[in-house]
Amino acid sequence: MDIAPTLCDTDLLRRYDVPGPRYTSYPTAPHFHGGFGEREFREAAAASNGDPIPRRLSLYVHVPFCESPCFYCGCNRIITRDKARGEAYLARLFREIDLVSQCFDRDRELIQLHFGGGTPNFLSPVQLREVVETVRGHFRFGDAREMDLSIELDPRHVTPADIAVLADIGFNRASLGVQDFDIAVQKAVNREQSVEETDAVIQACRANGFRSVNVDLIYGLPKQTLEGFGTTLDIVAAMRPDRVAVYGYAHMPNLFRAQNQIIAADLPDPEGKLALLQLAIRKLTDAGYVYIGMDHFALPDDELATSQARGGLHRNFMGYTTHADSDLIGVGVSAISHVGETFSQNPRDLAGWQAALDEGRLPVFRGMRLSEDDQLRADLIQALMCHGTIPIDALERRYDIVFADYFAESLRKLAPLEKDGLVRVERHRIVATSRGRLLLRNIAMCFDRYLAEPNPVATPRFSRAI
């Protein structure tokens, strides 16, 4: 996708601003079920080991703890300042790493290790080193030139000295939460963070050889204005992070208790929210960033941009990644795995996760095995989300289908989007137009078979489209 998205019709975008999946997976997590457990996970791992050329591995480590609540947050996290809880958590995490590593042949390379949360740097650099070394003792790390060792950081609780230690451990990518530098917005969401401490972390990452730094922003927050958010965008662009994510805030206080602290009257109206998005697109593209997809931007020489250009971009629970050829293993409370043609998830509650490990079991409490229809639609949605194109010919060959017949109902649902200029339906492919680039989820929803079924309980993976 090499054309910047355009937003020229506020009424059109308002009509398409409906709740929908973010498609970090297909089927999405709410459709996982309790009939898939530890036995099924072990079978999937064994089958993946038996592939003629087994895929490499990616490992996601979930650290759920945060020292204070950010009112906008919908993540699975535990608010505490008791650092002893980190030690207790690690004791069981090491148990899980040992158990899950036994499911995979030792000759399979681990090419990606990512720490998310919560706040991963709730753990001290010493503890993070212990986790990395434990993983290294159970898996075979790939070539250091290819290995991605990444971590999400809260700049309020990390110092340049900490960054030097993280680099020594092997971390080479970092993602920093910013959201907005406007102090009125920060107070409204309970996250006060200075430009100076954020810039110090970015500069420390560069000084210590990190390959990539990502900054996360959110539009649609309480008390956000065009002037204030514009200033934030200018500051971030001047800091020159390799990647910028600009997420839309979804106000769902019935699902996320912390959001009840946000005064609904302080939120921008739909027109104001769209104007904030338009401003972000204009300022970031004017600053030289390439639009990757969904809500992500990258500098032209960043690996996301170059991988997309050569067709190697992939999307999973960690967002956009360049490692399309790997099985994903998730460890820690609520973590999700994608091994072979299966998805599985650990308990979302700490007590359930702990209990399974204390009993010597892999903590898998739900998941699913993908049918051939699931695999077909997953491939279709993956191509759309990563490259803005549905490759009709390739899907027909791969799955031995006649696309127009198989997806007749989906194409019927797509017709209004084509009429609105969001897609072009051609003989050999379906292409998202510049108008449809920011509405990829709406396009994907036309091909989502599960949306026709009774709605499951919503999770953080569902949000407003804009």
C-alpha positions as CSV (number, residue, x, y, z in Angstrom):
1,M,0.0,0.0,0.0
2,D,1.8,3.1,-1.2
3,I,-1.0,5.6,-1.4
4,A,-1.7,7.8,1.6
5,P,-5.3,7.5,2.9
6,T,-7.7,10.3,2.2
7,L,-10.5,11.5,4.4
8,C,-12.8,13.8,2.4
9,D,-16.3,12.9,3.4
10,T,-17.2,13.3,7.1
11,D,-20.7,12.0,6.6
12,L,-19.4,8.9,4.9
13,L,-16.9,8.1,7.6
14,R,-19.5,8.7,10.3
15,R,-21.8,6.1,8.7
16,Y,-19.0,3.6,8.8
17,D,-18.0,4.4,12.4
18,V,-19.4,1.2,13.8
19,P,-17.9,-1.3,16.4
20,G,-15.8,-4.0,14.7
21,P,-12.9,-6.3,15.3
22,R,-9.3,-5.1,14.9
23,Y,-8.5,-8.4,13.1
24,T,-5.3,-9.2,14.9
25,S,-6.6,-12.7,14.3
26,Y,-9.4,-14.4,12.3
27,P,-11.5,-15.8,13.8
28,T,-11.3,-13.2,16.6
29,A,-10.7,-14.0,20.3
30,P,-14.4,-13.8,21.4
31,H,-15.0,-16.9,19.2
32,F,-12.5,-19.1,21.0
33,H,-14.2,-21.8,23.1
34,G,-13.6,-24.0,26.1
35,G,-13.5,-27.2,24.0
36,F,-9.9,-26.4,23.1
37,G,-7.5,-26.9,26.0
38,E,-4.1,-28.2,27.0
39,R,-4.4,-31.5,25.1
40,E,-5.4,-29.8,21.9
41,F,-2.5,-27.3,22.2
42,R,0.0,-30.1,22.7
43,E,-1.4,-31.8,19.6
44,A,-1.0,-28.6,17.6
45,A,2.5,-28.1,18.7
46,A,3.5,-31.7,17.9
47,A,1.9,-31.4,14.4
48,S,3.8,-28.1,13.8
49,N,7.1,-29.9,14.8
50,G,6.2,-32.5,12.1
51,D,5.9,-30.1,9.2
52,P,8.4,-30.8,6.4
53,I,10.0,-27.4,7.2
54,P,8.8,-26.4,10.7
55,R,8.2,-22.7,11.1
56,R,10.3,-20.5,13.3
57,L,8.9,-19.3,16.6
58,S,7.9,-16.0,18.1
59,L,7.3,-15.7,21.9
60,Y,5.1,-13.1,23.6
61,V,5.4,-12.5,27.3
62,H,2.5,-10.7,29.1
63,V,3.4,-8.7,32.1
64,P,0.0,-7.5,33.6
65,F,1.1,-5.0,36.3
66,C,0.8,-1.2,36.1
67,E,1.6,1.2,39.0
68,S,-1.3,3.5,38.2
69,P,-4.4,3.3,36.1
70,C,-4.7,5.1,32.7
71,F,-8.4,5.8,32.5
72,Y,-8.6,5.1,28.7
73,C,-7.1,1.7,29.0
74,G,-8.9,-1.5,27.9
75,C,-5.9,-3.9,28.4
76,N,-5.7,-6.8,30.8
77,R,-3.8,-5.3,33.6
78,I,-3.5,-5.3,37.4
79,I,-2.9,-2.0,39.3
80,T,-0.3,-2.3,42.1
81,R,2.8,-0.7,43.4
82,D,3.8,-3.9,45.3
83,K,7.0,-5.0,43.5
84,A,6.9,-8.3,45.3
85,R,4.0,-9.3,43.1
86,G,6.4,-9.3,40.2
87,E,8.6,-11.8,41.9
88,A,5.7,-14.2,42.5
89,Y,4.5,-13.8,38.9
90,L,7.9,-14.6,37.6
91,A,8.1,-17.8,39.6
92,R,5.1,-19.1,37.7
93,L,6.1,-17.6,34.4
94,F,9.3,-19.6,34.5
95,R,7.3,-22.7,35.2
96,E,5.1,-22.0,32.1
97,I,8.2,-21.3,29.9
98,D,9.6,-24.7,30.9
99,L,6.3,-26.5,30.3
100,V,5.6,-24.9,26.9
101,S,9.2,-25.2,25.6
102,Q,8.9,-29.0,26.0
103,C,6.2,-29.0,23.3
104,F,8.5,-27.7,20.6
105,D,11.6,-29.2,19.0
106,R,14.7,-27.5,20.3
107,D,16.1,-27.1,16.8
108,R,13.3,-24.6,15.9
109,E,14.6,-21.0,15.9
110,L,13.1,-18.4,18.1
111,I,13.2,-15.3,15.9
112,Q,11.1,-12.8,17.9
113,L,10.6,-12.2,21.7
114,H,8.2,-9.4,22.7
115,F,7.2,-8.2,26.2
116,G,3.8,-6.5,26.4
117,G,1.3,-5.6,29.1
118,G,0.4,-3.9,31.3
119,T,3.7,-2.3,31.9
120,P,6.6,-4.7,31.2
121,N,9.1,-2.3,32.8
122,F,7.1,-2.8,36.1
123,L,9.8,-5.5,36.3
124,S,13.3,-4.3,37.0
125,P,16.1,-4.6,34.4
126,V,17.5,-7.4,36.6
127,Q,14.2,-9.3,36.4
128,L,13.8,-8.7,32.7
129,R,17.3,-10.1,32.2
130,E,16.3,-13.2,34.2
131,V,13.3,-13.7,32.0
132,V,15.3,-13.3,28.8
133,E,18.0,-15.7,30.0
134,T,15.3,-18.2,31.1
135,V,13.8,-18.1,27.6
136,R,17.3,-18.4,26.1
137,G,17.9,-21.5,28.2
138,H,14.7,-23.2,26.8
139,F,14.7,-22.1,23.2
140,R,17.3,-21.7,20.4
141,F,17.7,-18.0,19.6
142,G,18.0,-17.0,16.0
143,D,20.8,-15.1,14.4
144,A,21.3,-11.8,16.3
145,R,21.1,-9.9,13.1
146,E,17.5,-11.1,12.5
147,M,16.4,-11.5,16.1
148,D,13.7,-9.0,17.3
149,L,13.8,-8.5,21.1
150,S,11.2,-5.9,21.8
151,I,9.5,-4.3,24.8
152,E,6.7,-1.9,25.6
153,L,7.9,0.8,27.9
154,D,6.3,3.5,30.1
155,P,8.7,6.4,29.9
156,R,7.6,7.6,33.3
157,H,9.2,4.6,34.9
158,V,12.3,4.0,33.0
159,T,15.6,5.8,32.9
160,P,18.4,6.1,30.3
161,A,20.5,4.0,32.5
162,D,17.8,1.3,32.4
163,I,17.8,1.5,28.6
164,A,21.6,0.8,28.6
165,V,21.0,-2.4,30.6
166,L,18.1,-3.5,28.4
167,A,20.4,-3.1,25.4
168,D,23.0,-5.2,27.1
169,I,20.4,-7.9,27.7
170,G,19.7,-7.9,24.0
171,F,16.6,-5.7,23.5
172,N,16.7,-3.9,20.2
173,R,13.2,-2.5,19.7
174,A,11.0,-0.4,22.0
175,S,7.5,0.9,22.0
176,L,6.6,4.0,24.1
177,G,3.2,5.1,25.2
178,V,2.6,8.8,24.9
179,Q,-1.1,9.3,23.9
180,D,-1.0,13.1,24.1
181,F,1.4,15.7,25.5
182,D,-1.4,18.2,26.3
183,I,-1.4,18.5,30.1
184,A,-5.2,19.0,30.2
185,V,-5.7,15.7,28.3
186,Q,-3.1,14.0,30.5
187,K,-4.9,15.0,33.7
188,A,-8.2,13.9,32.3
189,V,-6.9,10.4,31.6
190,N,-4.6,10.2,34.7
191,R,-1.3,9.9,32.8
192,E,1.0,12.9,33.2
193,Q,4.1,12.5,31.2
194,S,6.6,15.1,30.1
195,V,8.1,15.7,26.7
196,E,11.6,15.7,28.3
197,E,11.4,12.3,29.9
198,T,9.9,10.7,26.7
199,D,12.6,12.2,24.5
200,A,15.3,11.1,27.0
201,V,14.1,7.5,26.6
202,I,14.1,7.8,22.7
203,Q,17.6,9.3,22.7
204,A,18.8,6.5,25.1
205,C,17.4,3.9,22.8
206,R,19.3,5.4,19.8
207,A,22.5,5.8,21.8
208,N,22.4,2.2,22.8
209,G,21.8,0.8,19.3
210,F,18.1,0.0,19.3
211,R,17.0,-0.8,15.8
212,S,13.5,0.7,16.1
213,V,11.5,3.0,18.4
214,N,7.7,3.2,18.2
215,V,5.5,5.9,19.8
216,D,1.8,5.3,20.5
217,L,-0.7,8.1,20.3
218,I,-4.5,8.1,20.9
219,Y,-7.0,10.5,19.3
220,G,-10.5,11.0,20.6
221,L,-9.5,11.5,24.3
222,P,-11.2,13.9,26.7
223,K,-10.3,17.5,26.4
224,Q,-8.4,16.9,23.2
225,T,-8.3,19.8,20.7
226,L,-6.9,20.3,17.2
227,E,-4.3,22.8,18.5
228,G,-3.2,20.6,21.4
229,F,-3.0,17.4,19.4
230,G,-1.3,19.2,16.6
231,T,1.4,20.3,18.9
232,T,1.8,16.7,20.1
233,L,2.1,15.4,16.5
234,D,4.7,18.1,15.8
235,I,6.8,17.2,18.9
236,V,6.6,13.4,18.0
237,A,7.5,14.0,14.4
238,A,10.5,16.1,15.5
239,M,11.6,13.2,17.8
240,R,11.6,11.0,14.7
241,P,10.6,7.6,16.0
242,D,10.8,4.9,13.4
243,R,7.1,4.0,13.8
244,V,4.1,5.8,15.1
245,A,0.7,4.3,16.0
246,V,-2.3,6.5,16.2
247,Y,-5.2,4.6,17.8
248,G,-8.8,5.8,18.1
249,Y,-10.2,5.9,21.6
250,A,-13.2,3.7,22.1
251,H,-15.3,4.8,25.1
252,M,-16.9,1.6,26.5
253,P,-17.2,2.2,30.3
254,N,-19.6,-0.7,30.6
255,L,-16.7,-3.0,29.7
256,F,-13.7,-1.2,31.2
257,R,-14.3,0.1,34.7
258,A,-11.4,2.7,34.6
259,Q,-13.2,4.5,31.7
260,N,-16.0,5.5,34.1
261,Q,-13.5,8.0,35.4
262,I,-13.7,9.8,32.1
263,I,-16.3,12.5,31.8
264,A,-18.2,11.7,28.6
265,A,-19.0,15.4,28.0
266,D,-15.2,16.1,27.7
267,L,-14.9,13.7,24.7
268,P,-14.8,15.2,21.3
269,D,-17.9,14.8,19.2
270,P,-17.8,12.6,16.1
271,E,-16.8,15.5,13.8
272,G,-14.1,16.6,16.2
273,K,-12.7,13.0,16.4
274,L,-12.6,12.7,12.7
275,A,-10.8,16.1,12.5
276,L,-8.2,14.8,14.9
277,L,-7.6,11.8,12.7
278,Q,-7.3,13.9,9.6
279,L,-4.8,16.1,11.3
280,A,-2.7,13.1,12.3
281,I,-2.7,11.7,8.8
282,R,-1.7,15.0,7.3
283,K,1.0,15.9,9.8
284,L,2.6,12.4,9.7
285,T,2.6,12.0,6.0
286,D,3.9,15.6,5.5
287,A,6.7,14.6,7.9
288,G,7.7,11.7,5.6
289,Y,6.0,8.8,7.3
290,V,4.5,6.0,5.2
291,Y,1.0,4.8,6.0
292,I,1.3,1.0,6.7
293,G,-2.3,0.2,7.5
294,M,-5.0,0.5,10.1
295,D,-3.5,3.0,12.5
296,H,0.3,2.6,11.8
297,F,2.9,4.8,10.2
298,A,6.6,4.1,9.6
299,L,9.6,5.9,8.1
300,P,10.3,4.7,4.6
301,D,13.5,2.8,5.6
302,D,11.8,1.1,8.6
303,E,11.4,-2.7,8.3
304,L,7.6,-2.5,8.3
305,A,7.6,-0.3,5.3
306,T,10.3,-2.3,3.4
307,S,8.6,-5.6,4.3
308,Q,5.2,-4.3,3.1
309,A,6.8,-3.2,-0.2
310,R,8.1,-6.7,-0.9
311,G,4.9,-8.4,0.3
312,G,6.2,-9.8,3.6
313,L,4.1,-7.9,6.1
314,H,2.1,-9.9,8.7
315,R,-0.5,-8.9,11.3
316,N,-1.0,-10.8,14.6
317,F,-1.8,-10.1,18.3
318,M,1.4,-8.0,18.6
319,G,0.3,-5.8,15.7
320,Y,2.1,-5.5,12.4
321,T,5.3,-7.6,12.2
322,T,7.8,-8.7,9.6
323,H,7.8,-12.3,10.8
324,A,5.0,-13.9,8.8
325,D,6.7,-17.4,8.8
326,S,6.5,-18.1,12.6
327,D,4.3,-19.8,15.1
328,L,3.4,-17.5,18.0
329,I,3.6,-18.8,21.6
330,G,2.0,-16.6,24.3
331,V,3.0,-16.9,28.0
332,G,1.6,-15.1,31.0
333,V,-1.9,-14.3,32.1
334,S,-4.3,-13.8,29.1
335,A,-1.6,-14.4,26.5
336,I,-2.7,-15.8,23.1
337,S,-0.9,-18.4,21.0
338,H,-1.2,-19.1,17.2
339,V,0.4,-22.5,16.5
340,G,-0.3,-24.1,13.1
341,E,-4.0,-23.7,12.3
342,T,-5.0,-23.2,15.9
343,F,-5.5,-20.3,18.4
344,S,-5.4,-20.7,22.2
345,Q,-5.5,-18.4,25.1
346,N,-4.4,-18.4,28.8
347,P,-6.9,-17.5,31.5
348,R,-7.6,-13.8,31.7
349,D,-7.7,-13.8,35.5
350,L,-4.5,-14.1,37.5
351,A,-5.9,-16.7,39.9
352,G,-6.9,-19.1,37.1
353,W,-3.5,-18.8,35.4
354,Q,-1.7,-19.4,38.7
355,A,-3.9,-22.4,39.6
356,A,-3.2,-24.2,36.3
357,L,0.6,-23.8,36.7
358,D,0.5,-24.8,40.4
359,E,-1.1,-28.0,39.2
360,G,1.6,-28.6,36.7
361,R,-0.6,-27.9,33.7
362,L,-0.2,-25.6,30.7
363,P,-2.7,-22.8,31.4
364,V,-4.8,-23.1,28.2
365,F,-8.5,-22.3,29.0
366,R,-9.9,-21.7,25.5
367,G,-9.0,-21.7,21.8
368,M,-10.1,-23.2,18.5
369,R,-8.9,-25.2,15.5
370,L,-9.5,-23.4,12.2
371,S,-11.6,-25.0,9.6
372,E,-10.7,-24.7,6.0
373,D,-13.2,-21.9,5.6
374,D,-11.6,-20.1,8.6
375,Q,-8.1,-20.5,7.0
376,L,-9.4,-19.1,3.7
377,R,-11.0,-16.1,5.3
378,A,-8.0,-15.6,7.5
379,D,-5.7,-15.5,4.5
380,L,-8.1,-13.1,2.7
381,I,-8.3,-10.7,5.7
382,Q,-4.6,-10.9,6.4
383,A,-3.8,-9.8,2.8
384,L,-6.3,-7.0,3.1
385,M,-5.1,-5.7,6.4
386,C,-1.4,-5.8,5.4
387,H,-1.5,-4.8,1.7
388,G,-4.9,-3.4,1.0
389,T,-5.7,-6.0,-1.6
390,I,-7.6,-9.2,-1.8
391,P,-5.8,-11.5,-4.3
392,I,-8.6,-13.3,-5.9
393,D,-6.5,-15.5,-8.3
394,A,-4.2,-16.6,-5.5
395,L,-7.0,-17.6,-3.2
396,E,-8.8,-19.5,-6.0
397,R,-5.6,-21.5,-6.7
398,R,-4.7,-22.1,-3.0
399,Y,-8.2,-23.2,-1.9
400,D,-9.6,-24.6,-5.2
401,I,-12.7,-22.3,-5.2
402,V,-14.5,-20.0,-7.6
403,F,-14.2,-16.8,-5.7
404,A,-17.4,-15.2,-7.0
405,D,-19.5,-18.2,-6.1
406,Y,-17.9,-18.9,-2.7
407,F,-18.1,-15.3,-1.5
408,A,-21.4,-14.4,-3.2
409,E,-22.9,-13.2,0.1
410,S,-19.7,-11.3,1.0
411,L,-19.7,-9.6,-2.4
412,R,-23.3,-8.6,-1.8
413,K,-22.3,-6.9,1.5
414,L,-19.3,-5.3,-0.2
415,A,-21.5,-3.7,-3.0
416,P,-22.4,-0.6,-0.9
417,L,-18.8,0.0,0.0
418,E,-17.9,-0.2,-3.7
419,K,-20.6,2.3,-4.5
420,D,-19.2,4.6,-1.8
421,G,-15.8,4.4,-3.5
422,L,-14.1,2.4,-0.7
423,V,-13.1,-0.5,-2.9
424,R,-12.6,-1.4,-6.5
425,V,-13.8,-4.9,-7.4
426,E,-11.7,-6.2,-10.3
427,R,-11.5,-9.6,-12.0
428,H,-8.3,-10.6,-10.4
429,R,-8.3,-8.7,-7.2
430,I,-10.3,-6.4,-4.8
431,V,-8.4,-3.2,-3.9
432,A,-9.0,-0.7,-1.1
433,T,-9.0,2.8,-2.5
434,S,-7.4,5.8,-0.8
435,R,-10.8,6.5,0.6
436,G,-11.1,3.0,2.0
437,R,-7.6,2.8,3.4
438,L,-8.7,3.8,6.9
439,L,-11.8,1.6,6.7
440,L,-10.1,-1.7,6.1
441,R,-11.9,-3.2,9.1
442,N,-15.3,-2.4,7.5
443,I,-14.1,-4.1,4.3
444,A,-12.9,-7.1,6.2
445,M,-16.2,-7.4,8.1
446,C,-18.0,-8.2,4.8
447,F,-16.0,-11.4,4.7
448,D,-16.3,-12.3,8.4
449,R,-18.7,-15.3,8.6
450,Y,-18.9,-15.0,12.4
451,L,-20.4,-11.6,12.4
452,A,-23.7,-13.1,11.1
453,E,-23.8,-15.2,14.3
454,P,-25.1,-14.0,17.7
455,N,-22.5,-11.5,19.0
456,P,-20.1,-12.8,21.7
457,V,-19.2,-10.8,24.7
458,A,-17.0,-7.9,23.5
459,T,-13.4,-7.8,24.4
460,P,-10.6,-5.1,23.9
461,R,-10.2,-6.4,20.4
462,F,-13.5,-4.7,19.4
463,S,-13.5,-1.0,19.0
464,R,-15.0,1.8,16.9
465,A,-13.8,1.7,13.3
466,I,-12.7,5.4,13.4
